[in-house]
Amino acid sequence: MNPETAAVRTYRGSSISSTLEEIQRDLGEEALVVSVREIPGGAAWEVWKPQEVEVMVIPPSDEADEFIEVEPVQSDEDPAAETARKLVSLASAGSADAAGEPGAEFVSEQDDVFKASDSLLEDMRDHLTRQGLASGISEKILQNAASTLNSSSLEKPDVFEKHLKQQLIVMLKAYNSIRLQQDRIIFLIGPRGSGKTTMAAKLAVYFSEDLKKDVTWICADTIRAASINEARVYCDSLGVPLMLAYTPRELVDNIHEAEGSDLIIVDTPGFNPYLESDVLQVGKFLTAVPGRSTYLLAPASTKETDLIDMAAAFEPFQPDSLVLTKLDETGTYGSIFNFACRSGIPLAYFASGPDVFDDLRPANPSRLVDALMGESRFR
């Protein structure tokens, strides 16, 4: 479906219950509610008019699913895709609760709809809690499901879970798939042990073997001899040229020398986000090449608070995308989902396993949501 023809419908009414009833009559029980808020009932000067409720809805259909998964694009692209991006932000942001969790904004009238005795709702709440999903997010999507779906739908696990999954998917951003293959200079940044060198090898295989691109690998992680040796082994086996950059000046010279390459992968030194010297060292390499694309690596097995601190340390350098690594080393995906949602950095790749010839996929938010819901696992 062309995003230009996809419509996000807006309903207004005097109460949430009457508005949802109108939505169900028009669109059916599987309509996806992506935003509920209170608005003034009249013009700014008509202060005597009661508040109204505004509900934004995506119609239930295969076409609507395609619209939900439209990848966010730059604001100078088509207006419909930009609307999708704004809805993603709207669905994930809301008003933070006291704990700072995303998705904690509710219309008070919804509280009467949610029934703790409902076994399906309770089972799903328990599952999402065990997965580590932020309570603000889980309560939001459960409340929306309880408010939007009728009683018969709440007894159908497949309908209920599909509704929850659609809400979770719109909370994540995905890196533009066209740009993903057009990025020419990719910097990989991440904490020590995040899998940068393995990720560089996976990218080298993906672009040189699958996409038939001419790839050059620049190793700026020259502090440890083991990193250099590992990179050399990979490059020798792949037939990819390897360059070493001990300083930002050498890095710039290497990039000029590799000007004919389709893709230049720069493996930067691993850093400790709590050490200013580490952050400054990597920052010098980043600022030396302003035309870069920066991929921030986030290991799925890392504590969420540490991931947040890591992202905060490199926020001034504005990472373009997020690469989730080591997805096979955990069975709970709530923390990494929370981080991806909170940071707002678009997802570029999912990486799992040590095999550089496999286990790298362009990120699809629905795959992470499937894992969160217990429907699949990363190898």
Secondary structure as a PSIPRED ss2 file (coil, helix, strand):
# PSIPRED VFORMAT (PSIPRED V4.0)

   1 M C   1.000  0.000  0.000
   2 N C   1.000  0.000  0.000
   3 P H   0.000  1.000  0.000
   4 E H   0.000  1.000  0.000
   5 T H   0.000  1.000  0.000
   6 A C   1.000  0.000  0.000
   7 A C   1.000  0.000  0.000
   8 V C   1.000  0.000  0.000
   9 R E   0.000  0.000  1.000
  10 T E   0.000  0.000  1.000
  11 Y E   0.000  0.000  1.000
  12 R E   0.000  0.000  1.000
  13 G E   0.000  0.000  1.000
  14 S C   1.000  0.000  0.000
  15 S C   1.000  0.000  0.000
  16 I H   0.000  1.000  0.000
  17 S H   0.000  1.000  0.000
  18 S H   0.000  1.000  0.000
  19 T H   0.000  1.000  0.000
  20 L H   0.000  1.000  0.000
  21 E H   0.000  1.000  0.000
  22 E H   0.000  1.000  0.000
  23 I H   0.000  1.000  0.000
  24 Q H   0.000  1.000  0.000
  25 R H   0.000  1.000  0.000
  26 D H   0.000  1.000  0.000
  27 L H   0.000  1.000  0.000
  28 G C   1.000  0.000  0.000
  29 E C   1.000  0.000  0.000
  30 E C   1.000  0.000  0.000
  31 A C   1.000  0.000  0.000
  32 L E   0.000  0.000  1.000
  33 V E   0.000  0.000  1.000
  34 V E   0.000  0.000  1.000
  35 S E   0.000  0.000  1.000
  36 V E   0.000  0.000  1.000
  37 R E   0.000  0.000  1.000
  38 E E   0.000  0.000  1.000
  39 I E   0.000  0.000  1.000
  40 P C   1.000  0.000  0.000
  41 G C   1.000  0.000  0.000
  42 G C   1.000  0.000  0.000
  43 A C   1.000  0.000  0.000
  44 A C   1.000  0.000  0.000
  45 W C   1.000  0.000  0.000
  46 E C   1.000  0.000  0.000
  47 V C   1.000  0.000  0.000
  48 W C   1.000  0.000  0.000
  49 K C   1.000  0.000  0.000
  50 P C   1.000  0.000  0.000
  51 Q C   1.000  0.000  0.000
  52 E E   0.000  0.000  1.000
  53 V E   0.000  0.000  1.000
  54 E E   0.000  0.000  1.000
  55 V E   0.000  0.000  1.000
  56 M E   0.000  0.000  1.000
  57 V E   0.000  0.000  1.000
  58 I E   0.000  0.000  1.000
  59 P C   1.000  0.000  0.000
  60 P C   1.000  0.000  0.000
  61 S C   1.000  0.000  0.000
  62 D H   0.000  1.000  0.000
  63 E H   0.000  1.000  0.000
  64 A H   0.000  1.000  0.000
  65 D H   0.000  1.000  0.000
  66 E H   0.000  1.000  0.000
  67 F H   0.000  1.000  0.000
  68 I H   0.000  1.000  0.000
  69 E C   1.000  0.000  0.000
  70 V C   1.000  0.000  0.000
  71 E C   1.000  0.000  0.000
  72 P C   1.000  0.000  0.000
  73 V C   1.000  0.000  0.000
  74 Q C   1.000  0.000  0.000
  75 S C   1.000  0.000  0.000
  76 D C   1.000  0.000  0.000
  77 E C   1.000  0.000  0.000
  78 D C   1.000  0.000  0.000
  79 P H   0.000  1.000  0.000
  80 A H   0.000  1.000  0.000
  81 A H   0.000  1.000  0.000
  82 E H   0.000  1.000  0.000
  83 T H   0.000  1.000  0.000
  84 A H   0.000  1.000  0.000
  85 R H   0.000  1.000  0.000
  86 K H   0.000  1.000  0.000
  87 L H   0.000  1.000  0.000
  88 V H   0.000  1.000  0.000
  89 S H   0.000  1.000  0.000
  90 L H   0.000  1.000  0.000
  91 A H   0.000  1.000  0.000
  92 S H   0.000  1.000  0.000
  93 A C   1.000  0.000  0.000
  94 G C   1.000  0.000  0.000
  95 S C   1.000  0.000  0.000
  96 A C   1.000  0.000  0.000
  97 D C   1.000  0.000  0.000
  98 A C   1.000  0.000  0.000
  99 A C   1.000  0.000  0.000
 100 G C   1.000  0.000  0.000
 101 E C   1.000  0.000  0.000
 102 P C   1.000  0.000  0.000
 103 G C   1.000  0.000  0.000
 104 A C   1.000  0.000  0.000
 105 E C   1.000  0.000  0.000
 106 F C   1.000  0.000  0.000
 107 V C   1.000  0.000  0.000
 108 S H   0.000  1.000  0.000
 109 E H   0.000  1.000  0.000
 110 Q H   0.000  1.000  0.000
 111 D H   0.000  1.000  0.000
 112 D H   0.000  1.000  0.000
 113 V C   1.000  0.000  0.000
 114 F C   1.000  0.000  0.000
 115 K C   1.000  0.000  0.000
 116 A C   1.000  0.000  0.000
 117 S C   1.000  0.000  0.000
 118 D C   1.000  0.000  0.000
 119 S H   0.000  1.000  0.000
 120 L H   0.000  1.000  0.000
 121 L H   0.000  1.000  0.000
 122 E H   0.000  1.000  0.000
 123 D H   0.000  1.000  0.000
 124 M H   0.000  1.000  0.000
 125 R H   0.000  1.000  0.000
 126 D H   0.000  1.000  0.000
 127 H H   0.000  1.000  0.000
 128 L H   0.000  1.000  0.000
 129 T H   0.000  1.000  0.000
 130 R H   0.000  1.000  0.000
 131 Q H   0.000  1.000  0.000
 132 G C   1.000  0.000  0.000
 133 L C   1.000  0.000  0.000
 134 A C   1.000  0.000  0.000
 135 S H   0.000  1.000  0.000
 136 G H   0.000  1.000  0.000
 137 I H   0.000  1.000  0.000
 138 S H   0.000  1.000  0.000
 139 E H   0.000  1.000  0.000
 140 K H   0.000  1.000  0.000
 141 I H   0.000  1.000  0.000
 142 L H   0.000  1.000  0.000
 143 Q H   0.000  1.000  0.000
 144 N H   0.000  1.000  0.000
 145 A H   0.000  1.000  0.000
 146 A H   0.000  1.000  0.000
 147 S H   0.000  1.000  0.000
 148 T H   0.000  1.000  0.000
 149 L C   1.000  0.000  0.000
 150 N C   1.000  0.000  0.000
 151 S C   1.000  0.000  0.000
 152 S C   1.000  0.000  0.000
 153 S H   0.000  1.000  0.000
 154 L H   0.000  1.000  0.000
 155 E H   0.000  1.000  0.000
 156 K C   1.000  0.000  0.000
 157 P H   0.000  1.000  0.000
 158 D H   0.000  1.000  0.000
 159 V H   0.000  1.000  0.000
 160 F H   0.000  1.000  0.000
 161 E H   0.000  1.000  0.000
 162 K H   0.000  1.000  0.000
 163 H H   0.000  1.000  0.000
 164 L H   0.000  1.000  0.000
 165 K H   0.000  1.000  0.000
 166 Q H   0.000  1.000  0.000
 167 Q H   0.000  1.000  0.000
 168 L H   0.000  1.000  0.000
 169 I H   0.000  1.000  0.000
 170 V C   1.000  0.000  0.000
 171 M C   1.000  0.000  0.000
 172 L C   1.000  0.000  0.000
 173 K C   1.000  0.000  0.000
 174 A E   0.000  0.000  1.000
 175 Y C   1.000  0.000  0.000
 176 N C   1.000  0.000  0.000
 177 S H   0.000  1.000  0.000
 178 I H   0.000  1.000  0.000
 179 R H   0.000  1.000  0.000
 180 L H   0.000  1.000  0.000
 181 Q C   1.000  0.000  0.000
 182 Q C   1.000  0.000  0.000
 183 D C   1.000  0.000  0.000
 184 R C   1.000  0.000  0.000
 185 I E   0.000  0.000  1.000
 186 I E   0.000  0.000  1.000
 187 F E   0.000  0.000  1.000
 188 L E   0.000  0.000  1.000
 189 I E   0.000  0.000  1.000
 190 G C   1.000  0.000  0.000
 191 P E   0.000  0.000  1.000
 192 R C   1.000  0.000  0.000
 193 G C   1.000  0.000  0.000
 194 S C   1.000  0.000  0.000
 195 G C   1.000  0.000  0.000
 196 K H   0.000  1.000  0.000
 197 T H   0.000  1.000  0.000
 198 T H   0.000  1.000  0.000
 199 M H   0.000  1.000  0.000
 200 A H   0.000  1.000  0.000
 201 A H   0.000  1.000  0.000
 202 K H   0.000  1.000  0.000
 203 L H   0.000  1.000  0.000
 204 A H   0.000  1.000  0.000
 205 V H   0.000  1.000  0.000
 206 Y H   0.000  1.000  0.000
 207 F H   0.000  1.000  0.000
 208 S H   0.000  1.000  0.000
 209 E H   0.000  1.000  0.000
 210 D H   0.000  1.000  0.000
 211 L C   1.000  0.000  0.000
 212 K C   1.000  0.000  0.000
 213 K C   1.000  0.000  0.000
 214 D C   1.000  0.000  0.000
 215 V E   0.000  0.000  1.000
 216 T E   0.000  0.000  1.000
 217 W E   0.000  0.000  1.000
 218 I E   0.000  0.000  1.000
 219 C E   0.000  0.000  1.000
 220 A C   1.000  0.000  0.000
 221 D C   1.000  0.000  0.000
 222 T C   1.000  0.000  0.000
 223 I C   1.000  0.000  0.000
 224 R C   1.000  0.000  0.000
 225 A H   0.000  1.000  0.000
 226 A H   0.000  1.000  0.000
 227 S H   0.000  1.000  0.000
 228 I H   0.000  1.000  0.000
 229 N H   0.000  1.000  0.000
 230 E H   0.000  1.000  0.000
 231 A H   0.000  1.000  0.000
 232 R H   0.000  1.000  0.000
 233 V H   0.000  1.000  0.000
 234 Y H   0.000  1.000  0.000
 235 C H   0.000  1.000  0.000
 236 D H   0.000  1.000  0.000
 237 S H   0.000  1.000  0.000
 238 L H   0.000  1.000  0.000
 239 G C   1.000  0.000  0.000
 240 V C   1.000  0.000  0.000
 241 P C   1.000  0.000  0.000
 242 L E   0.000  0.000  1.000
 243 M E   0.000  0.000  1.000
 244 L E   0.000  0.000  1.000
 245 A C   1.000  0.000  0.000
 246 Y C   1.000  0.000  0.000
 247 T C   1.000  0.000  0.000
 248 P H   0.000  1.000  0.000
 249 R H   0.000  1.000  0.000
 250 E H   0.000  1.000  0.000
 251 L H   0.000  1.000  0.000
 252 V H   0.000  1.000  0.000
 253 D H   0.000  1.000  0.000
 254 N H   0.000  1.000  0.000
 255 I H   0.000  1.000  0.000
 256 H H   0.000  1.000  0.000
 257 E H   0.000  1.000  0.000
 258 A C   1.000  0.000  0.000
 259 E C   1.000  0.000  0.000
 260 G C   1.000  0.000  0.000
 261 S C   1.000  0.000  0.000
 262 D C   1.000  0.000  0.000
 263 L E   0.000  0.000  1.000
 264 I E   0.000  0.000  1.000
 265 I E   0.000  0.000  1.000
 266 V E   0.000  0.000  1.000
 267 D E   0.000  0.000  1.000
 268 T C   1.000  0.000  0.000
 269 P C   1.000  0.000  0.000
 270 G C   1.000  0.000  0.000
 271 F E   0.000  0.000  1.000
 272 N C   1.000  0.000  0.000
 273 P C   1.000  0.000  0.000
 274 Y C   1.000  0.000  0.000
 275 L C   1.000  0.000  0.000
 276 E H   0.000  1.000  0.000
 277 S H   0.000  1.000  0.000
 278 D H   0.000  1.000  0.000
 279 V H   0.000  1.000  0.000
 280 L H   0.000  1.000  0.000
 281 Q H   0.000  1.000  0.000
 282 V H   0.000  1.000  0.000
 283 G H   0.000  1.000  0.000
 284 K H   0.000  1.000  0.000
 285 F H   0.000  1.000  0.000
 286 L H   0.000  1.000  0.000
 287 T H   0.000  1.000  0.000
 288 A H   0.000  1.000  0.000
 289 V C   1.000  0.000  0.000
 290 P C   1.000  0.000  0.000
 291 G C   1.000  0.000  0.000
 292 R C   1.000  0.000  0.000
 293 S E   0.000  0.000  1.000
 294 T E   0.000  0.000  1.000
 295 Y E   0.000  0.000  1.000
 296 L E   0.000  0.000  1.000
 297 L E   0.000  0.000  1.000
 298 A E   0.000  0.000  1.000
 299 P E   0.000  0.000  1.000
 300 A C   1.000  0.000  0.000
 301 S C   1.000  0.000  0.000
 302 T C   1.000  0.000  0.000
 303 K C   1.000  0.000  0.000
 304 E H   0.000  1.000  0.000
 305 T H   0.000  1.000  0.000
 306 D H   0.000  1.000  0.000
 307 L H   0.000  1.000  0.000
 308 I H   0.000  1.000  0.000
 309 D H   0.000  1.000  0.000
 310 M H   0.000  1.000  0.000
 311 A H   0.000  1.000  0.000
 312 A H   0.000  1.000  0.000
 313 A H   0.000  1.000  0.000
 314 F C   1.000  0.000  0.000
 315 E H   0.000  1.000  0.000
 316 P H   0.000  1.000  0.000
 317 F H   0.000  1.000  0.000
 318 Q C   1.000  0.000  0.000
 319 P C   1.000  0.000  0.000
 320 D C   1.000  0.000  0.000
 321 S E   0.000  0.000  1.000
 322 L E   0.000  0.000  1.000
 323 V E   0.000  0.000  1.000
 324 L E   0.000  0.000  1.000
 325 T E   0.000  0.000  1.000
 326 K C   1.000  0.000  0.000
 327 L H   0.000  1.000  0.000
 328 D H   0.000  1.000  0.000
 329 E H   0.000  1.000  0.000
 330 T C   1.000  0.000  0.000
 331 G C   1.000  0.000  0.000
 332 T C   1.000  0.000  0.000
 333 Y C   1.000  0.000  0.000
 334 G H   0.000  1.000  0.000
 335 S H   0.000  1.000  0.000
 336 I H   0.000  1.000  0.000
 337 F H   0.000  1.000  0.000
 338 N H   0.000  1.000  0.000
 339 F H   0.000  1.000  0.000
 340 A H   0.000  1.000  0.000
 341 C H   0.000  1.000  0.000
 342 R H   0.000  1.000  0.000
 343 S H   0.000  1.000  0.000
 344 G C   1.000  0.000  0.000
 345 I C   1.000  0.000  0.000
 346 P C   1.000  0.000  0.000
 347 L E   0.000  0.000  1.000
 348 A E   0.000  0.000  1.000
 349 Y E   0.000  0.000  1.000
 350 F E   0.000  0.000  1.000
 351 A E   0.000  0.000  1.000
 352 S C   1.000  0.000  0.000
 353 G C   1.000  0.000  0.000
 354 P C   1.000  0.000  0.000
 355 D C   1.000  0.000  0.000
 356 V C   1.000  0.000  0.000
 357 F C   1.000  0.000  0.000
 358 D C   1.000  0.000  0.000
 359 D C   1.000  0.000  0.000
 360 L E   0.000  0.000  1.000
 361 R E   0.000  0.000  1.000
 362 P E   0.000  0.000  1.000
 363 A C   1.000  0.000  0.000
 364 N C   1.000  0.000  0.000
 365 P H   0.000  1.000  0.000
 366 S H   0.000  1.000  0.000
 367 R H   0.000  1.000  0.000
 368 L H   0.000  1.000  0.000
 369 V H   0.000  1.000  0.000
 370 D H   0.000  1.000  0.000
 371 A H   0.000  1.000  0.000
 372 L H   0.000  1.000  0.000
 373 M C   1.000  0.000  0.000
 374 G C   1.000  0.000  0.000
 375 E C   1.000  0.000  0.000
 376 S C   1.000  0.000  0.000
 377 R C   1.000  0.000  0.000
 378 F C   1.000  0.000  0.000
 379 R C   1.000  0.000  0.000
